[in-house]
């Protein structure tokens, strides 16, 4: 019996980050999840969008969406902790996908 739970993580990357640095950031945060036992179903750039209000002096950001399965919250917790202190990630939100 599979005890994994599905999650979605949406995070906003600052818009002035170079393409190489953005790719490296996405790979690093994807590997934080997979190294801690999560299985990534999909990890994709969603869109560059304008904000309703400024966040850290930015008027827009690059939204990135991850859909994953996790058997425990270790990877999710580590992602949450590290994204809070990473200057390239403006905001993030983690939600559990309900059936």
N, CA, C and O atoms as a GROMACS GRO file, in nm:
protein
  396
    1UNK      N    1   0.083  -0.119   0.000
    1UNK     CA    2   0.000   0.000   0.000
    1UNK      C    3   0.088   0.126   0.000
    1UNK      O    4   0.178   0.139   0.083
    2UNK      N    5   0.061   0.214  -0.091
    2UNK     CA    6   0.140   0.336  -0.107
    2UNK      C    7   0.092   0.443  -0.008
    2UNK      O    8  -0.025   0.483  -0.012
    3UNK      N    9   0.180   0.488   0.079
    3UNK     CA   10   0.145   0.587   0.180
    3UNK      C   11   0.192   0.728   0.141
    3UNK      O   12   0.200   0.816   0.226
    4UNK      N   13   0.223   0.748   0.014
    4UNK     CA   14   0.272   0.880  -0.027
    4UNK      C   15   0.157   0.980  -0.040
    4UNK      O   16   0.043   0.944  -0.068
    5UNK      N   17   0.192   1.104  -0.018
    5UNK     CA   18   0.098   1.215  -0.024
    5UNK      C   19   0.143   1.306  -0.138
    5UNK      O   20   0.262   1.330  -0.156
    6UNK      N   21   0.046   1.357  -0.215
    6UNK     CA   22   0.080   1.449  -0.324
    6UNK      C   23   0.081   1.592  -0.274
    6UNK      O   24  -0.005   1.633  -0.195
    7UNK      N   25   0.180   1.668  -0.321
    7UNK     CA   26   0.194   1.809  -0.288
    7UNK      C   27   0.215   1.890  -0.414
    7UNK      O   28   0.261   1.839  -0.516
    8UNK      N   29   0.183   2.017  -0.405
    8UNK     CA   30   0.223   2.114  -0.507
    8UNK      C   31   0.300   2.224  -0.436
    8UNK      O   32   0.260   2.272  -0.330
    9UNK      N   33   0.410   2.261  -0.496
    9UNK     CA   34   0.489   2.373  -0.445
    9UNK      C   35   0.494   2.476  -0.556
    9UNK      O   36   0.534   2.447  -0.669
   10UNK      N   37   0.453   2.596  -0.524
   10UNK     CA   38   0.461   2.708  -0.617
   10UNK      C   39   0.558   2.808  -0.556
   10UNK      O   40   0.540   2.852  -0.443
   11UNK      N   41   0.661   2.842  -0.633
   11UNK     CA   42   0.752   2.944  -0.581
   11UNK      C   43   0.781   3.048  -0.689
   11UNK      O   44   0.773   3.020  -0.808
   12UNK      N   45   0.815   3.167  -0.641
   12UNK     CA   46   0.839   3.280  -0.732
   12UNK      C   47   0.986   3.316  -0.728
   12UNK      O   48   1.043   3.346  -0.623
   13UNK      N   49   1.046   3.311  -0.846
   13UNK     CA   50   1.188   3.342  -0.863
   13UNK      C   51   1.201   3.487  -0.908
   13UNK      O   52   1.121   3.535  -0.989
   14UNK      N   53   1.301   3.556  -0.855
   14UNK     CA   54   1.316   3.697  -0.894
   14UNK      C   55   1.341   3.707  -1.045
   14UNK      O   56   1.415   3.625  -1.100
   15UNK      N   57   1.281   3.806  -1.110
   15UNK     CA   58   1.281   3.812  -1.257
   15UNK      C   59   1.416   3.849  -1.320
   15UNK      O   60   1.436   3.823  -1.439
   16UNK      N   61   1.506   3.908  -1.245
   16UNK     CA   62   1.634   3.951  -1.303
   16UNK      C   63   1.744   3.846  -1.289
   16UNK      O   64   1.861   3.875  -1.316
   17UNK      N   65   1.708   3.726  -1.248
   17UNK     CA   66   1.806   3.618  -1.236
   17UNK      C   67   1.841   3.567  -1.376
   17UNK      O   68   1.753   3.542  -1.458
   18UNK      N   69   1.969   3.552  -1.403
   18UNK     CA   70   2.015   3.503  -1.534
   18UNK      C   71   1.961   3.362  -1.558
   18UNK      O   72   1.937   3.287  -1.463
   19UNK      N   73   1.942   3.326  -1.685
   19UNK     CA   74   1.885   3.195  -1.720
   19UNK      C   75   1.963   3.078  -1.660
   19UNK      O   76   1.904   2.983  -1.608
   20UNK      N   77   2.097   3.085  -1.667
   20UNK     CA   78   2.181   2.978  -1.612
   20UNK      C   79   2.161   2.966  -1.461
   20UNK      O   80   2.150   2.856  -1.407
   21UNK      N   81   2.157   3.080  -1.394
   21UNK     CA   82   2.139   3.080  -1.248
   21UNK      C   83   2.000   3.029  -1.210
   21UNK      O   84   1.984   2.960  -1.110
   22UNK      N   85   1.900   3.064  -1.292
   22UNK     CA   86   1.763   3.017  -1.266
   22UNK      C   87   1.756   2.865  -1.281
   22UNK      O   88   1.696   2.796  -1.198
   23UNK      N   89   1.817   2.814  -1.388
   23UNK     CA   90   1.819   2.670  -1.412
   23UNK      C   91   1.889   2.598  -1.296
   23UNK      O   92   1.842   2.493  -1.251
   24UNK      N   93   2.000   2.653  -1.250
   24UNK     CA   94   2.074   2.596  -1.138
   24UNK      C   95   1.990   2.598  -1.009
   24UNK      O   96   1.991   2.501  -0.933
   25UNK      N   97   1.919   2.707  -0.986
   25UNK     CA   98   1.832   2.720  -0.869
   25UNK      C   99   1.722   2.613  -0.871
   25UNK      O  100   1.697   2.546  -0.771
   26UNK      N  101   1.656   2.599  -0.985
   26UNK     CA  102   1.548   2.500  -0.999
   26UNK      C  103   1.603   2.359  -0.976
   26UNK      O  104   1.541   2.280  -0.905
   27UNK      N  105   1.718   2.328  -1.037
   27UNK     CA  106   1.778   2.195  -1.020
   27UNK      C  107   1.815   2.170  -0.874
   27UNK      O  108   1.796   2.060  -0.822
   28UNK      N  109   1.867   2.272  -0.808
   28UNK     CA  110   1.907   2.259  -0.667
   28UNK      C  111   1.785   2.230  -0.579
   28UNK      O  112   1.790   2.142  -0.493
   29UNK      N  113   1.676   2.304  -0.600
   29UNK     CA  114   1.558   2.284  -0.517
   29UNK      C  115   1.484   2.155  -0.553
   29UNK      O  116   1.421   2.094  -0.466
   30UNK      N  117   1.490   2.114  -0.680
   30UNK     CA  118   1.434   1.982  -0.717
   30UNK      C  119   1.512   1.871  -0.646
   30UNK      O  120   1.454   1.776  -0.594
   31UNK      N  121   1.646   1.885  -0.643
   31UNK     CA  122   1.727   1.780  -0.581
   31UNK      C  123   1.712   1.778  -0.429
   31UNK      O  124   1.729   1.673  -0.368
   32UNK      N  125   1.681   1.891  -0.367
   32UNK     CA  126   1.653   1.892  -0.223
   32UNK      C  127   1.536   1.798  -0.195
   32UNK      O  128   1.537   1.723  -0.097
   33UNK      N  129   1.436   1.803  -0.281
   33UNK     CA  130   1.319   1.717  -0.265
   33UNK      C  131   1.353   1.570  -0.291
   33UNK      O  132   1.321   1.483  -0.210
   34UNK      N  133   1.418   1.542  -0.404
   34UNK     CA  134   1.447   1.403  -0.441
   34UNK      C  135   1.550   1.340  -0.347
   34UNK      O  136   1.542   1.221  -0.318
   35UNK      N  137   1.647   1.417  -0.300
   35UNK     CA  138   1.748   1.364  -0.207
   35UNK      C  139   1.686   1.326  -0.073
   35UNK      O  140   1.744   1.246   0.001
   36UNK      N  141   1.570   1.381  -0.042
   36UNK     CA  142   1.503   1.352   0.084
   36UNK      C  143   1.383   1.259   0.064
   36UNK      O  144   1.292   1.256   0.147
   37UNK      N  145   1.383   1.184  -0.046
   37UNK     CA  146   1.284   1.078  -0.065
   37UNK      C  147   1.156   1.115  -0.137
   37UNK      O  148   1.065   1.033  -0.148
   38UNK      N  149   1.146   1.238  -0.187
   38UNK     CA  150   1.026   1.276  -0.262
   38UNK      C  151   1.042   1.238  -0.408
   38UNK      O  152   1.153   1.232  -0.460
   39UNK      N  153   0.930   1.213  -0.474
   39UNK     CA  154   0.930   1.180  -0.617
   39UNK      C  155   0.863   1.296  -0.691
   39UNK      O  156   0.745   1.324  -0.671
   40UNK      N  157   0.940   1.362  -0.777
   40UNK     CA  158   0.886   1.475  -0.853
   40UNK      C  159   0.811   1.422  -0.974
   40UNK      O  160   0.867   1.349  -1.056
   41UNK      N  161   0.684   1.459  -0.985
   41UNK     CA  162   0.601   1.420  -1.098
   41UNK      C  163   0.622   1.520  -1.211
   41UNK      O  164   0.633   1.482  -1.328
   42UNK      N  165   0.629   1.648  -1.175
   42UNK     CA  166   0.647   1.754  -1.275
   42UNK      C  167   0.711   1.875  -1.208
   42UNK      O  168   0.677   1.910  -1.095
   43UNK      N  169   0.805   1.937  -1.279
   43UNK     CA  170   0.868   2.061  -1.232
   43UNK      C  171   0.880   2.151  -1.354
   43UNK      O  172   0.955   2.122  -1.446
   44UNK      N  173   0.805   2.261  -1.353
   44UNK     CA  174   0.802   2.344  -1.474
   44UNK      C  175   0.784   2.492  -1.442
   44UNK      O  176   0.724   2.530  -1.341
   45UNK      N  177   0.838   2.575  -1.531
   45UNK     CA  178   0.811   2.717  -1.523
   45UNK      C  179   0.666   2.737  -1.562
   45UNK      O  180   0.620   2.679  -1.660
   46UNK      N  181   0.596   2.819  -1.488
   46UNK     CA  182   0.456   2.841  -1.514
   46UNK      C  183   0.440   2.967  -1.598
   46UNK      O  184   0.388   2.961  -1.709
   47UNK      N  185   0.485   3.079  -1.547
   47UNK     CA  186   0.473   3.205  -1.621
   47UNK      C  187   0.549   3.314  -1.549
   47UNK      O  188   0.580   3.304  -1.430
   48UNK      N  189   0.578   3.420  -1.624
   48UNK     CA  190   0.630   3.541  -1.563
   48UNK      C  191   0.508   3.631  -1.547
   48UNK      O  192   0.440   3.663  -1.644
   49UNK      N  193   0.483   3.671  -1.424
   49UNK     CA  194   0.361   3.749  -1.397
   49UNK      C  195   0.391   3.875  -1.319
   49UNK      O  196   0.486   3.884  -1.242
   50UNK      N  197   0.305   3.971  -1.342
   50UNK     CA  198   0.312   4.097  -1.269
   50UNK      C  199   0.242   4.078  -1.134
   50UNK      O  200   0.138   4.012  -1.127
   51UNK      N  201   0.299   4.135  -1.028
   51UNK     CA  202   0.242   4.124  -0.894
   51UNK      C  203   0.135   4.229  -0.873
   51UNK      O  204   0.134   4.333  -0.939
   52UNK      N  205   0.046   4.202  -0.780
   52UNK     CA  206  -0.055   4.300  -0.740
   52UNK      C  207   0.011   4.410  -0.656
   52UNK      O  208  -0.036   4.524  -0.651
   53UNK      N  209   0.121   4.374  -0.590
   53UNK     CA  210   0.198   4.471  -0.511
   53UNK      C  211   0.345   4.430  -0.518
   53UNK      O  212   0.376   4.316  -0.551
   54UNK      N  213   0.434   4.523  -0.489
   54UNK     CA  214   0.577   4.494  -0.497
   54UNK      C  215   0.620   4.397  -0.388
   54UNK      O  216   0.574   4.403  -0.274
   55UNK      N  217   0.709   4.307  -0.425
   55UNK     CA  218   0.770   4.215  -0.330
   55UNK      C  219   0.921   4.237  -0.339
   55UNK      O  220   0.981   4.213  -0.444
   56UNK      N  221   0.981   4.282  -0.232
   56UNK     CA  222   1.126   4.310  -0.229
   56UNK      C  223   1.170   4.398  -0.347
   56UNK      O  224   1.273   4.373  -0.409
   57UNK      N  225   1.093   4.501  -0.377
   57UNK     CA  226   1.119   4.597  -0.484
   57UNK      C  227   1.100   4.541  -0.625
   57UNK      O  228   1.139   4.606  -0.723
   58UNK      N  229   1.042   4.422  -0.639
   58UNK     CA  230   1.014   4.365  -0.770
   58UNK      C  231   0.866   4.380  -0.802
   58UNK      O  232   0.780   4.366  -0.714
   59UNK      N  233   0.837   4.410  -0.928
   59UNK     CA  234   0.699   4.426  -0.973
   59UNK      C  235   0.645   4.299  -1.040
   59UNK      O  236   0.525   4.285  -1.061
   60UNK      N  237   0.737   4.205  -1.074
   60UNK     CA  238   0.698   4.079  -1.135
   60UNK      C  239   0.795   3.969  -1.093
   60UNK      O  240   0.900   3.995  -1.036
   61UNK      N  241   0.756   3.845  -1.123
   61UNK     CA  242   0.840   3.732  -1.089
   61UNK      C  243   0.810   3.613  -1.178
   61UNK      O  244   0.709   3.609  -1.247
   62UNK      N  245   0.901   3.515  -1.175
   62UNK     CA  246   0.885   3.393  -1.254
   62UNK      C  247   0.828   3.285  -1.162
   62UNK      O  248   0.890   3.246  -1.064
   63UNK      N  249   0.709   3.240  -1.195
   63UNK     CA  250   0.642   3.138  -1.114
   63UNK      C  251   0.690   3.000  -1.159
   63UNK      O  252   0.692   2.970  -1.278
   64UNK      N  253   0.726   2.917  -1.063
   64UNK     CA  254   0.769   2.780  -1.093
   64UNK      C  255   0.683   2.684  -1.011
   64UNK      O  256   0.663   2.705  -0.892
   65UNK      N  257   0.634   2.580  -1.076
   65UNK     CA  258   0.542   2.486  -1.013
   65UNK      C  259   0.603   2.346  -1.008
   65UNK      O  260   0.655   2.296  -1.107
   66UNK      N  261   0.594   2.284  -0.890
   66UNK     CA  262   0.641   2.146  -0.873
   66UNK      C  263   0.524   2.063  -0.822
   66UNK      O  264   0.455   2.101  -0.727
   67UNK      N  265   0.501   1.951  -0.886
   67UNK     CA  266   0.400   1.855  -0.842
   67UNK      C  267   0.480   1.731  -0.799
   67UNK      O  268   0.559   1.679  -0.877
   68UNK      N  269   0.458   1.684  -0.676
   68UNK     CA  270   0.540   1.575  -0.626
   68UNK      C  271   0.463   1.483  -0.533
   68UNK      O  272   0.353   1.514  -0.487
   69UNK      N  273   0.525   1.367  -0.508
   69UNK     CA  274   0.474   1.272  -0.409
   69UNK      C  275   0.582   1.255  -0.303
   69UNK      O  276   0.701   1.249  -0.333
   70UNK      N  277   0.537   1.248  -0.178
   70UNK     CA  278   0.632   1.229  -0.068
   70UNK      C  279   0.574   1.131   0.033
   70UNK      O  280   0.455   1.135   0.063
   71UNK      N  281   0.659   1.044   0.086
   71UNK     CA  282   0.614   0.949   0.188
   71UNK      C  283   0.624   1.010   0.328
   71UNK      O  284   0.554   0.968   0.419
   72UNK      N  285   0.712   1.109   0.344
   72UNK     CA  286   0.718   1.184   0.469
   72UNK      C  287   0.747   1.330   0.436
   72UNK      O  288   0.768   1.366   0.320
   73UNK      N  289   0.749   1.413   0.538
   73UNK     CA  290   0.762   1.557   0.512
   73UNK      C  291   0.907   1.607   0.516
   73UNK      O  292   0.929   1.728   0.514
   74UNK      N  293   1.003   1.518   0.522
   74UNK     CA  294   1.144   1.560   0.535
   74UNK      C  295   1.188   1.651   0.420
   74UNK      O  296   1.247   1.757   0.444
   75UNK      N  297   1.160   1.611   0.297
   75UNK     CA  298   1.199   1.691   0.181
   75UNK      C  299   1.123   1.823   0.174
   75UNK      O  300   1.179   1.927   0.141
   76UNK      N  301   0.994   1.817   0.207
   76UNK     CA  302   0.910   1.937   0.207
   76UNK      C  303   0.960   2.037   0.312
   76UNK      O  304   0.971   2.156   0.285
   77UNK      N  305   0.991   1.986   0.430
   77UNK     CA  306   1.040   2.072   0.539
   77UNK      C  307   1.173   2.138   0.501
   77UNK      O  308   1.195   2.256   0.529
   78UNK      N  309   1.261   2.060   0.439
   78UNK     CA  310   1.392   2.114   0.399
   78UNK      C  311   1.374   2.218   0.288
   78UNK      O  312   1.441   2.322   0.290
   79UNK      N  313   1.286   2.191   0.192
   79UNK     CA  314   1.257   2.287   0.086
   79UNK      C  315   1.205   2.418   0.148
   79UNK      O  316   1.250   2.526   0.111
   80UNK      N  317   1.112   2.406   0.240
   80UNK     CA  318   1.053   2.521   0.307
   80UNK      C  319   1.161   2.602   0.379
   80UNK      O  320   1.166   2.724   0.365
   81UNK      N  321   1.245   2.535   0.455
   81UNK     CA  322   1.350   2.602   0.532
   81UNK      C  323   1.448   2.677   0.441
   81UNK      O  324   1.480   2.794   0.465
   82UNK      N  325   1.494   2.609   0.337
   82UNK     CA  326   1.594   2.670   0.249
   82UNK      C  327   1.537   2.779   0.159
   82UNK      O  328   1.607   2.875   0.126
   83UNK      N  329   1.411   2.765   0.118
   83UNK     CA  330   1.354   2.869   0.033
   83UNK      C  331   1.327   2.998   0.111
   83UNK      O  332   1.326   3.106   0.053
   84UNK      N  333   1.307   2.987   0.241
   84UNK     CA  334   1.288   3.106   0.324
   84UNK      C  335   1.415   3.191   0.333
   84UNK      O  336   1.407   3.313   0.348
   85UNK      N  337   1.532   3.127   0.323
   85UNK     CA  338   1.657   3.202   0.336
   85UNK      C  339   1.727   3.228   0.202
   85UNK      O  340   1.833   3.290   0.198
   86UNK      N  341   1.668   3.181   0.092
   86UNK     CA  342   1.728   3.202  -0.040
   86UNK      C  343   1.678   3.334  -0.099
   86UNK      O  344   1.558   3.355  -0.111
   87UNK      N  345   1.770   3.422  -0.134
   87UNK     CA  346   1.734   3.555  -0.184
   87UNK      C  347   1.673   3.552  -0.324
   87UNK      O  348   1.606   3.647  -0.365
   88UNK      N  349   1.696   3.445  -0.399
   88UNK     CA  350   1.643   3.436  -0.535
   88UNK      C  351   1.497   3.392  -0.538
   88UNK      O  352   1.430   3.408  -0.639
   89UNK      N  353   1.448   3.336  -0.428
   89UNK     CA  354   1.307   3.297  -0.418
   89UNK      C  355   1.234   3.403  -0.337
   89UNK      O  356   1.260   3.423  -0.218
   90UNK      N  357   1.140   3.471  -0.404
   90UNK     CA  358   1.069   3.582  -0.340
   90UNK      C  359   0.959   3.532  -0.247
   90UNK      O  360   0.941   3.585  -0.137
   91UNK      N  361   0.885   3.431  -0.289
   91UNK     CA  362   0.776   3.373  -0.210
   91UNK      C  363   0.762   3.227  -0.249
   91UNK      O  364   0.804   3.186  -0.358
   92UNK      N  365   0.704   3.148  -0.160
   92UNK     CA  366   0.672   3.009  -0.194
   92UNK      C  367   0.549   2.966  -0.116
   92UNK      O  368   0.516   3.021  -0.011
   93UNK      N  369   0.483   2.866  -0.171
   93UNK     CA  370   0.363   2.812  -0.107
   93UNK      C  371   0.360   2.661  -0.131
   93UNK      O  372   0.378   2.615  -0.243
   94UNK      N  373   0.337   2.586  -0.023
   94UNK     CA  374   0.332   2.441  -0.031
   94UNK      C  375   0.190   2.398   0.004
   94UNK      O  376   0.139   2.433   0.110
   95UNK      N  377   0.128   2.322  -0.084
   95UNK     CA  378  -0.008   2.274  -0.057
   95UNK      C  379  -0.017   2.123  -0.077
   95UNK      O  380   0.048   2.066  -0.164
   96UNK      N  381  -0.099   2.061   0.005
   96UNK     CA  382  -0.125   1.919  -0.008
   96UNK      C  383  -0.239   1.902  -0.107
   96UNK      O  384  -0.340   1.971  -0.097
   97UNK      N  385  -0.223   1.812  -0.203
   97UNK     CA  386  -0.326   1.787  -0.303
   97UNK      C  387  -0.425   1.686  -0.247
   97UNK      O  388  -0.389   1.572  -0.216
   98UNK      N  389  -0.549   1.728  -0.235
   98UNK     CA  390  -0.654   1.639  -0.183
   98UNK      C  391  -0.722   1.569  -0.299
   98UNK      O  392  -0.737   1.626  -0.407
   99UNK      N  393  -0.764   1.445  -0.277
   99UNK     CA  394  -0.833   1.369  -0.382
   99UNK      C  395  -0.971   1.424  -0.407
   99UNK      O  396  -1.044   1.372  -0.492
   0.00000   0.00000   0.00000
